[in-house]
Amino acid sequence: MAVSIGRCLAADACLLILTLTFHHSHADNIVAGASTEEAPHRRFEYKYSFKGPHLSQTDGIIPFWVHSGNAIPSADQVRITPSLRSQKGSVWTKNTVNFDHWEAEVTFRVSGRGRMGADGLAIWFTTAQGLDGPVYGAADNWNGIGIFFDSFDNDGKKNNPAVLVVGNNGKLVYDHPNDGTTQALGTCLRDFRNKPYPVRAKITYYKKTLTVLINNGFTPDKDDYEFCTKVDNMIIPQEGYFGISAATGGLADDHDVLSFLTFRLTEPGQELPAPEAEMPKEEQDKYQEEFENFQQELDKKKEDYQKEHPEVQREPIEDMYESVNDREIRQVFEGQNQIHLEIKQLHRQLAMIVDEQNRYVSVVTDEISKRQLELRPCIKEGRFYSLHQANPVSMGTYETVQHFSEIQEHLHVVKRNIEHLITQKCPDPPKMPSCLDTIHFLVFVVIQSVLFFSYIVYKSQQEAAAKKFF
């Protein structure tokens, strides 16, 4: 039985090692295949991105984005939903995206005090803005793709938190009871709640292949991604909107998005379209007209202000503000002035220290002179006395006098100890008692012999009783 169990354990260990080896080699093959292929050209698209520290304007609007529901924009992040029950929120791009290939890098944080969270966060690319709905705060029956970060286990299979890729052509209804596993095109198990660093997701759609990479939030390295899932031969709409949504249910988490960066991907060898060609001519004319109207209103306000304040009519308004060079010169002057003040403060402190030191030196000198007068009658050794009488100036330092006094004290101590040892007599050593007398030794031998013979008799009886069974 023991041999069979050992063989089973060895077989399980071998199977585990082979599985891990295959998984590692498969991941290496994916990375190697991606590295051998020439990487596409990336161009940052600011109209479909947001990032702190100046993420939103003073009125709470995110440039080129629209938010709805319980979303709360701030200077450094967008809180899609706060940690309250039954909350929904989302942010969507105002303009449609018409890239053939694209890549989105999303940095977010999901945090809560509970052991479990709900419901989750979703990243969208759909033909319409799903401003409100039952699917992680966005609309159902969407046409496009959704990447779901599901943190609540609806089906009770212990397969959450998880990341799912779900596509829809506008006709499917999301399968909430099964956590969308019946409709998922790709999935991976990743715990993205309450991490020390923000979690990062890189979603790439290139040549009809959707790839999802995840940074688990355990390291501040922005490029430390690991493979999550990949969907081949995937066709999504040519134009659509990027969006992020989140929702809470009976449980609640804070769903915060720190940045959403969008990149246009172009195959190597193809020229990128000119920035002017991205905007239609009609839209360019509309923006140009708005700019001209704004400029006219500004000039009119300047004229009205000059009429109401004739005393400042000749003073240009630019004089009220400093230029970049003036600000730099002012900062340099302020820095030099601060350094000068610090040096003056150090000089004052140094002068105080020097005065204090001089005072201490004078006090020590007076004390040394007093000690010299006190020590003259106390030193009775011939050499020290003659030295002191011959050259009292050479012993004028405090350290020399202190050293001689310490030597004299040590000599007196040694002398007293020697005299004390001479006067005392060494005591006689105590008599060593005998360890064992004759009577006790004989009694001990008799008792040991009795015990030995009793053990032999008992052992022989046990052997005789054991032989009856054979």
Backbone torsions as a table, in degrees:
resi	resn	phi	psi	omega
1	MET	NA	-43.1	179.5
2	ALA	-63.0	-36.8	-180.0
3	VAL	-66.7	-40.8	-179.2
4	SER	-67.0	-39.3	177.9
5	ILE	-63.8	-42.3	178.4
6	GLY	-62.2	-39.6	178.6
7	ARG	-66.2	-37.7	178.8
8	CYS	-64.5	-43.7	178.4
9	LEU	-62.8	-41.1	178.4
10	ALA	-63.7	-39.6	178.7
11	ALA	-65.8	-41.2	177.8
12	ASP	-63.4	-40.6	179.1
13	ALA	-63.4	-42.9	178.7
14	CYS	-62.8	-41.2	179.6
15	LEU	-63.7	-40.8	178.2
16	LEU	-63.2	-43.7	180.0
17	ILE	-63.0	-41.8	179.0
18	LEU	-64.7	-38.0	179.2
19	THR	-64.4	-46.6	179.1
20	LEU	-63.6	-38.7	179.9
21	THR	-64.6	-42.3	179.4
22	PHE	-65.2	-41.9	179.8
23	HIS	-63.3	-42.7	-179.9
24	HIS	-66.1	-41.9	179.6
25	SER	-67.5	-33.6	177.8
26	HIS	-66.3	-41.8	177.2
27	ALA	-64.7	-39.0	178.2
28	ASP	-64.4	-37.1	178.8
29	ASN	-66.0	-37.0	178.9
30	ILE	-65.3	-45.7	179.5
31	VAL	-64.2	-41.3	-179.9
32	ALA	-65.1	-39.6	178.5
33	GLY	-65.2	-36.8	178.5
34	ALA	-70.5	-32.5	-177.8
35	SER	-77.6	-33.3	179.5
36	THR	-69.1	-34.5	178.0
37	GLU	-75.6	139.5	-178.6
38	GLU	-66.8	131.7	-175.1
39	ALA	-71.5	146.9	179.0
40	PRO	-75.0	163.3	175.8
41	HIS	-79.5	137.8	-179.2
42	ARG	-114.7	135.8	174.7
43	ARG	-133.1	127.0	-177.5
44	PHE	-71.1	135.0	180.0
45	GLU	-114.2	102.7	-173.5
46	TYR	-72.8	-24.5	-178.7
47	LYS	-72.5	-13.0	179.4
48	TYR	-120.5	28.9	-176.3
49	SER	-140.0	160.3	169.7
50	PHE	-151.6	151.8	-177.5
51	LYS	-166.6	146.6	177.0
52	GLY	-72.5	174.3	10.1
53	PRO	-86.8	-11.6	178.7
54	HIS	-109.2	66.6	-173.4
55	LEU	-75.1	-44.2	-177.9
56	SER	-117.2	162.3	177.9
57	GLN	-85.8	177.9	-178.0
58	THR	-64.1	-28.6	179.3
59	ASP	-87.5	7.7	177.0
60	GLY	84.0	11.3	-179.1
61	ILE	-95.2	136.5	175.2
62	ILE	-91.6	122.6	-179.7
63	PRO	-57.4	130.9	178.2
64	PHE	68.5	9.7	178.9
65	TRP	-131.7	159.0	175.7
66	VAL	-129.1	137.2	179.3
67	HIS	-118.5	155.5	-176.2
68	SER	-146.9	168.7	177.2
69	GLY	71.2	-136.5	-177.7
70	ASN	-93.8	16.0	179.2
71	ALA	-68.6	138.8	-177.7
72	ILE	-127.0	101.4	175.9
73	PRO	-75.7	147.7	175.2
74	SER	-140.3	-171.6	-174.7
75	ALA	-71.3	-29.8	-173.9
76	ASP	-120.1	-4.5	-179.6
77	GLN	-164.5	171.0	173.7
78	VAL	-121.1	115.6	175.8
79	ARG	-84.3	103.4	-177.1
80	ILE	-65.7	-46.6	174.3
81	THR	-140.9	136.5	173.0
82	PRO	-78.9	170.2	-177.6
83	SER	-80.2	63.4	174.4
84	LEU	-126.4	157.4	-177.9
85	ARG	-75.1	147.1	172.9
86	SER	56.8	53.5	177.5
87	GLN	-112.6	148.3	177.4
88	LYS	-139.7	142.6	177.4
89	GLY	-161.0	160.8	-179.7
90	SER	-163.3	158.7	171.9
91	VAL	-133.1	140.3	-176.6
92	TRP	-138.8	151.5	174.9
93	THR	-70.0	145.0	177.4
94	LYS	-75.7	-37.7	-176.5
95	ASN	-101.1	153.1	179.2
96	THR	-77.1	151.6	178.4
97	VAL	-102.6	127.5	-178.5
98	ASN	-124.5	43.2	179.4
99	PHE	-90.7	143.0	172.6
100	ASP	-72.6	-39.4	179.3
101	HIS	-132.9	142.2	-177.7
102	TRP	-151.8	166.4	177.5
103	GLU	-144.4	134.4	-179.2
104	ALA	-123.5	129.5	175.8
105	GLU	-113.3	116.6	-174.8
106	VAL	-116.4	129.3	176.6
107	THR	-114.4	121.9	-175.9
108	PHE	-143.6	168.3	178.1
109	ARG	-141.0	127.0	176.3
110	VAL	-115.6	115.6	-174.1
111	SER	-138.5	145.1	178.4
112	GLY	-164.1	162.2	-177.6
113	ARG	-84.5	-17.0	-177.1
114	GLY	-82.7	161.4	176.8
115	ARG	-69.3	-29.7	177.5
116	MET	-120.4	152.5	178.8
117	GLY	-119.5	172.9	178.8
118	ALA	-162.9	155.2	-15.9
119	ASP	-90.9	-38.6	178.8
120	GLY	155.1	-171.3	-175.8
121	LEU	-131.8	148.4	-177.7
122	ALA	-135.3	143.0	174.2
123	ILE	-113.1	128.6	-169.3
124	TRP	-120.2	152.2	161.3
125	PHE	-140.8	102.4	-173.0
126	THR	-133.1	163.4	-179.5
127	THR	-74.6	-18.8	179.4
128	ALA	-135.1	155.3	178.3
129	GLN	-77.3	115.9	177.3
130	GLY	-89.3	75.7	-170.4
131	LEU	-66.2	-25.6	-178.4
132	ASP	-156.0	140.9	179.5
133	GLY	173.8	-177.4	-174.8
134	PRO	-88.5	-6.1	-176.0
135	VAL	-99.5	92.9	-179.0
136	TYR	52.2	39.5	177.9
137	GLY	85.8	-0.4	-179.4
138	ALA	-118.2	172.8	-173.6
139	ALA	-75.0	147.7	175.6
140	ASP	-84.8	176.0	-178.4
141	ASN	54.5	41.8	179.9
142	TRP	-77.7	160.0	176.6
143	ASN	-115.8	100.8	-177.4
144	GLY	153.2	-143.0	-174.5
145	ILE	-131.1	145.4	176.0
146	GLY	-133.6	132.7	175.6
147	ILE	-108.3	112.1	-170.8
148	PHE	-103.8	132.3	172.7
149	PHE	-107.2	89.4	-172.1
150	ASP	-89.0	123.1	-178.0
151	SER	-111.2	-0.8	-179.3
152	PHE	-119.5	134.9	-176.4
153	ASP	-90.2	92.4	-179.8
154	ASN	-74.9	-38.7	-175.9
155	ASP	-87.4	-4.2	176.8
156	GLY	69.2	24.0	-179.7
157	LYS	-95.7	8.1	178.2
158	LYS	58.4	37.5	-178.9
159	ASN	-116.9	34.7	178.0
160	ASN	-135.4	153.6	0.4
161	PRO	-67.6	147.2	-175.9
162	ALA	-145.9	161.3	176.4
163	VAL	-116.8	125.4	-176.8
164	LEU	-125.4	144.0	173.1
165	VAL	-110.8	116.1	-175.7
166	VAL	-125.3	124.9	175.6
167	GLY	-103.1	155.6	-178.1
168	ASN	-151.8	142.2	177.6
169	ASN	-102.2	14.2	-179.1
170	GLY	93.7	0.2	-176.6
171	LYS	-116.6	-17.0	-176.8
172	LEU	-87.8	146.8	174.7
173	VAL	-104.0	131.8	-175.0
174	TYR	-63.6	135.8	-176.7
175	ASP	-88.5	86.6	-179.2
176	HIS	-67.6	-44.1	-176.0
177	PRO	-58.6	-32.1	-179.9
178	ASN	-100.8	17.0	179.0
179	ASP	57.3	26.6	177.3
180	GLY	71.7	8.7	-177.8
181	THR	-66.7	-27.4	178.9
182	THR	-73.8	-16.0	-178.1
183	GLN	-114.2	-2.2	-174.4
184	ALA	-72.5	133.4	173.6
185	LEU	-86.5	-21.7	177.4
186	GLY	-162.6	149.2	-178.3
187	THR	-155.1	158.5	173.4
188	CYS	-155.7	150.4	179.2
189	LEU	-90.9	119.2	178.6
190	ARG	-144.1	129.6	176.8
191	ASP	-90.2	111.2	-175.5
192	PHE	-113.0	11.1	-179.3
193	ARG	-94.9	141.3	171.2
194	ASN	53.4	53.9	178.0
195	LYS	-97.1	151.9	-178.4
196	PRO	-65.4	-27.5	178.7
197	TYR	-125.0	157.6	178.1
198	PRO	-59.9	145.5	178.2
199	VAL	-85.2	142.5	-179.0
200	ARG	-122.9	137.9	177.1
201	ALA	-125.6	129.3	176.8
202	LYS	-113.8	116.1	-177.5
203	ILE	-113.6	120.4	-175.4
204	THR	-121.8	127.8	172.7
205	TYR	-117.7	108.2	-173.9
206	TYR	-145.4	121.6	179.4
207	LYS	55.7	51.4	176.3
208	LYS	60.2	27.1	177.8
209	THR	-128.0	125.8	178.7
210	LEU	-104.9	123.8	-178.6
211	THR	-122.1	135.8	179.3
212	VAL	-120.4	120.8	174.8
213	LEU	-115.4	145.4	-174.4
214	ILE	-127.9	135.6	166.7
215	ASN	-100.9	119.6	-168.0
216	ASN	-73.6	-4.6	176.9
217	GLY	83.8	12.0	178.0
218	PHE	-96.0	-2.7	-177.1
219	THR	-143.4	146.9	177.4
220	PRO	-78.8	-2.0	-179.5
221	ASP	-67.7	119.1	-176.8
222	LYS	-72.4	-22.3	-177.4
223	ASP	-99.5	9.8	-178.4
224	ASP	-87.1	76.5	-179.6
225	TYR	-100.5	151.6	173.5
226	GLU	-128.6	151.5	-174.6
227	PHE	-69.8	135.4	176.7
228	CYS	-110.6	-63.3	-179.6
229	THR	-157.2	164.7	-178.2
230	LYS	-146.9	134.7	-179.7
231	VAL	-123.1	117.7	179.5
232	ASP	-94.0	159.6	176.7
233	ASN	52.9	48.2	-178.3
234	MET	-107.3	127.5	-179.5
235	ILE	-112.7	121.1	178.5
236	ILE	-118.7	165.0	-178.4
237	PRO	-59.2	150.5	-179.2
238	GLN	-69.8	-37.8	179.4
239	GLU	-120.7	146.6	-179.8
240	GLY	-173.8	-173.2	-179.5
241	TYR	-120.0	140.1	169.4
242	PHE	-85.7	145.1	179.4
243	GLY	-156.7	159.2	174.7
244	ILE	-134.5	132.6	179.5
245	SER	-137.9	162.7	178.1
246	ALA	-156.4	160.4	-179.4
247	ALA	-152.4	154.0	173.9
248	THR	-123.9	157.0	179.5
249	GLY	-125.0	-123.9	175.9
250	GLY	-68.2	-29.8	172.2
251	LEU	-104.9	165.7	-172.9
252	ALA	-145.1	146.2	174.2
253	ASP	-137.9	157.7	167.8
254	ASP	-84.5	121.9	177.7
255	HIS	-109.1	102.1	-176.5
256	ASP	-113.0	132.1	176.6
257	VAL	-111.1	119.4	-176.9
258	LEU	-88.5	-32.1	-179.8
259	SER	-160.4	152.1	173.6
260	PHE	-138.4	106.8	-175.8
261	LEU	-111.8	126.7	-177.8
262	THR	-112.4	137.8	179.9
263	PHE	-129.5	137.0	172.2
264	ARG	-87.0	130.7	179.0
265	LEU	-104.6	135.9	179.1
266	THR	-130.3	136.9	-179.8
267	GLU	-64.1	144.9	178.9
268	PRO	-58.6	136.1	-179.3
269	GLY	97.0	-17.6	178.3
270	GLN	-94.7	144.3	-180.0
271	GLU	-83.5	140.3	176.4
272	LEU	-73.1	142.4	177.1
273	PRO	-65.7	147.2	179.1
274	ALA	-65.4	146.6	179.6
275	PRO	-58.4	-31.6	179.5
276	GLU	-69.1	-29.4	-177.3
277	ALA	-75.4	-11.7	-179.8
278	GLU	-72.3	-29.1	-176.1
279	MET	-104.6	131.1	178.7
280	PRO	-62.8	158.0	-178.1
281	LYS	-63.5	-36.1	-179.7
282	GLU	-65.1	-40.9	-180.0
283	GLU	-69.0	-35.8	176.3
284	GLN	-63.3	-43.2	178.4
285	ASP	-63.3	-37.0	180.0
286	LYS	-65.6	-45.4	178.9
287	TYR	-66.1	-37.1	178.0
288	GLN	-64.7	-39.6	177.9
289	GLU	-65.9	-41.0	177.3
290	GLU	-63.2	-39.5	178.8
291	PHE	-64.6	-42.5	179.2
292	GLU	-64.3	-40.6	177.6
293	ASN	-63.4	-41.4	178.0
294	PHE	-64.2	-40.0	179.3
295	GLN	-65.3	-39.9	178.3
296	GLN	-65.1	-41.6	178.1
297	GLU	-64.3	-38.2	178.4
298	LEU	-65.2	-42.6	177.9
299	ASP	-63.7	-38.3	179.4
300	LYS	-65.5	-40.1	178.7
301	LYS	-66.5	-35.9	176.8
302	LYS	-63.3	-42.9	179.3
303	GLU	-64.3	-43.5	179.3
304	ASP	-62.9	-38.4	180.0
305	TYR	-67.1	-40.0	178.8
306	GLN	-66.9	-33.5	176.6
307	LYS	-69.3	-37.9	-179.7
308	GLU	-75.9	-24.5	-179.0
309	HIS	-127.3	77.6	-178.1
310	PRO	-68.0	-23.0	-177.8
311	GLU	-66.8	-24.4	179.9
312	VAL	-108.4	19.7	-176.2
313	GLN	-69.0	-38.4	-177.3
314	ARG	-84.4	-11.7	-179.6
315	GLU	-88.3	114.7	179.1
316	PRO	-63.9	143.2	-177.4
317	ILE	-68.4	-20.1	179.4
318	GLU	-67.1	-23.2	-179.7
319	ASP	-68.8	-18.5	179.4
320	MET	-74.2	-14.2	-177.8
321	TYR	-120.4	145.6	179.7
322	GLU	-87.9	149.0	178.2
323	SER	-83.3	178.7	-179.3
324	VAL	-65.8	-41.2	179.3
325	ASN	-66.0	-40.9	178.7
326	ASP	-63.2	-39.6	-179.8
327	ARG	-66.3	-40.5	179.0
328	GLU	-64.9	-42.5	178.6
329	ILE	-63.5	-42.2	179.2
330	ARG	-62.4	-41.3	179.5
331	GLN	-65.8	-38.8	177.7
332	VAL	-64.9	-43.6	179.8
333	PHE	-63.5	-44.1	178.5
334	GLU	-62.7	-38.4	177.9
335	GLY	-65.6	-42.5	177.9
336	GLN	-65.4	-39.0	178.2
337	ASN	-63.9	-39.9	178.1
338	GLN	-64.5	-41.0	177.9
339	ILE	-63.0	-41.2	179.4
340	HIS	-62.4	-42.3	178.1
341	LEU	-63.8	-39.7	178.4
342	GLU	-64.7	-39.8	179.3
343	ILE	-65.5	-41.4	177.5
344	LYS	-62.2	-40.3	177.8
345	GLN	-63.4	-39.9	178.1
346	LEU	-65.7	-37.9	177.2
347	HIS	-62.4	-43.7	179.1
348	ARG	-62.6	-43.3	178.5
349	GLN	-65.3	-37.8	178.4
350	LEU	-65.7	-39.2	177.5
351	ALA	-63.5	-40.3	177.2
352	MET	-63.1	-40.6	179.4
353	ILE	-65.3	-41.2	179.6
354	VAL	-63.8	-43.4	177.9
355	ASP	-61.4	-42.6	179.3
356	GLU	-64.4	-39.2	179.8
357	GLN	-66.6	-41.5	177.5
358	ASN	-61.8	-39.6	178.8
359	ARG	-63.9	-42.9	178.2
360	TYR	-63.1	-39.3	179.7
361	VAL	-63.4	-42.7	178.7
362	SER	-63.7	-39.9	178.8
363	VAL	-65.6	-42.5	-179.9
364	VAL	-65.6	-39.1	179.1
365	THR	-62.4	-44.0	177.8
366	ASP	-62.9	-39.9	-179.9
367	GLU	-66.0	-38.5	179.4
368	ILE	-63.7	-43.4	179.4
369	SER	-62.4	-38.4	177.3
370	LYS	-65.7	-42.2	-179.4
371	ARG	-64.2	-36.4	179.3
372	GLN	-62.4	-41.9	179.3
373	LEU	-67.1	-32.8	-179.9
374	GLU	-76.3	-30.3	-174.4
375	LEU	-84.8	-15.5	-176.8
376	ARG	-60.3	-49.1	179.6
377	PRO	-75.3	-12.9	-176.2
378	CYS	-86.0	-25.1	-176.9
379	ILE	-88.2	111.6	-175.2
380	LYS	-114.9	-0.1	176.5
381	GLU	-72.5	143.2	-172.4
382	GLY	-62.1	-47.9	-174.5
383	ARG	-68.8	-46.4	-179.1
384	PHE	-66.0	-37.0	-179.0
385	TYR	-67.7	-45.0	179.3
386	SER	-64.3	-38.1	178.5
387	LEU	-65.2	-40.5	-179.9
388	HIS	-67.7	-38.3	179.0
389	GLN	-73.1	-35.8	-175.7
390	ALA	-72.2	-43.7	-174.5
391	ASN	-139.0	77.9	179.5
392	PRO	-68.8	-22.2	-178.7
393	VAL	-70.2	-34.1	-178.7
394	SER	-66.8	-20.4	177.1
395	MET	-100.1	24.2	-176.0
396	GLY	-77.0	-15.3	-179.8
397	THR	-79.7	150.1	-178.0
398	TYR	-69.2	-34.4	-177.3
399	GLU	-67.3	-39.1	-178.7
400	THR	-65.9	-45.6	179.6
401	VAL	-62.4	-42.7	179.2
402	GLN	-63.3	-39.5	-179.6
403	HIS	-64.4	-44.3	179.8
404	PHE	-65.7	-37.9	179.7
405	SER	-66.4	-38.5	177.7
406	GLU	-65.5	-40.2	177.8
407	ILE	-62.0	-42.0	-179.6
408	GLN	-64.8	-41.2	178.2
409	GLU	-63.8	-42.1	178.8
410	HIS	-62.8	-38.1	179.0
411	LEU	-65.5	-40.7	177.1
412	HIS	-63.5	-40.4	179.1
413	VAL	-63.7	-44.9	179.4
414	VAL	-61.9	-41.1	-179.6
415	LYS	-63.1	-43.9	179.8
416	ARG	-64.4	-39.3	-179.5
417	ASN	-65.1	-40.7	179.7
418	ILE	-64.7	-44.5	179.1
419	GLU	-62.4	-36.9	178.9
420	HIS	-66.8	-37.3	179.2
421	LEU	-69.3	-35.5	-179.2
422	ILE	-68.3	-40.0	-177.6
423	THR	-70.5	-28.6	-177.6
424	GLN	-86.1	146.7	175.3
425	LYS	-103.7	145.8	179.7
426	CYS	-75.1	133.7	179.4
427	PRO	-72.1	153.3	177.4
428	ASP	-69.5	143.6	179.2
429	PRO	-69.3	144.7	179.9
430	PRO	-69.9	153.1	177.8
431	LYS	-72.3	136.8	-179.3
432	MET	-80.5	119.8	178.8
433	PRO	-71.4	150.4	177.0
434	SER	-72.8	140.9	-175.7
435	CYS	-77.5	-37.8	-172.7
436	LEU	-151.8	131.9	176.9
437	ASP	-94.0	180.0	-173.7
438	THR	-70.6	-40.0	-176.2
439	ILE	-64.1	-47.9	-179.2
440	HIS	-63.8	-33.2	179.6
441	PHE	-66.6	-43.0	179.7
442	LEU	-65.6	-41.6	178.4
443	VAL	-61.5	-41.3	179.9
444	PHE	-64.0	-38.7	179.3
445	VAL	-67.1	-40.0	-180.0
446	VAL	-64.3	-45.8	-178.6
447	ILE	-63.6	-39.1	179.9
448	GLN	-66.9	-37.2	179.0
449	SER	-66.7	-42.1	178.5
450	VAL	-61.4	-44.9	179.8
451	LEU	-64.1	-36.2	-179.2
452	PHE	-66.8	-46.3	179.2
453	PHE	-66.5	-35.9	177.9
454	SER	-64.1	-39.2	178.8
455	TYR	-65.2	-38.8	178.9
456	ILE	-64.3	-43.7	179.4
457	VAL	-62.9	-42.9	-179.1
458	TYR	-65.0	-38.3	179.8
459	LYS	-67.0	-39.5	179.4
460	SER	-67.5	-37.7	176.8
461	GLN	-64.2	-40.3	178.7
462	GLN	-64.3	-40.4	178.1
463	GLU	-67.1	-39.9	178.6
464	ALA	-64.0	-40.1	178.1
465	ALA	-67.3	-33.1	-179.1
466	ALA	-72.2	-28.9	-178.6
467	LYS	-70.7	-19.9	179.3
468	LYS	-65.4	-20.8	-176.9
469	PHE	-87.6	-4.5	-178.5
470	PHE	-106.4	NA	NA
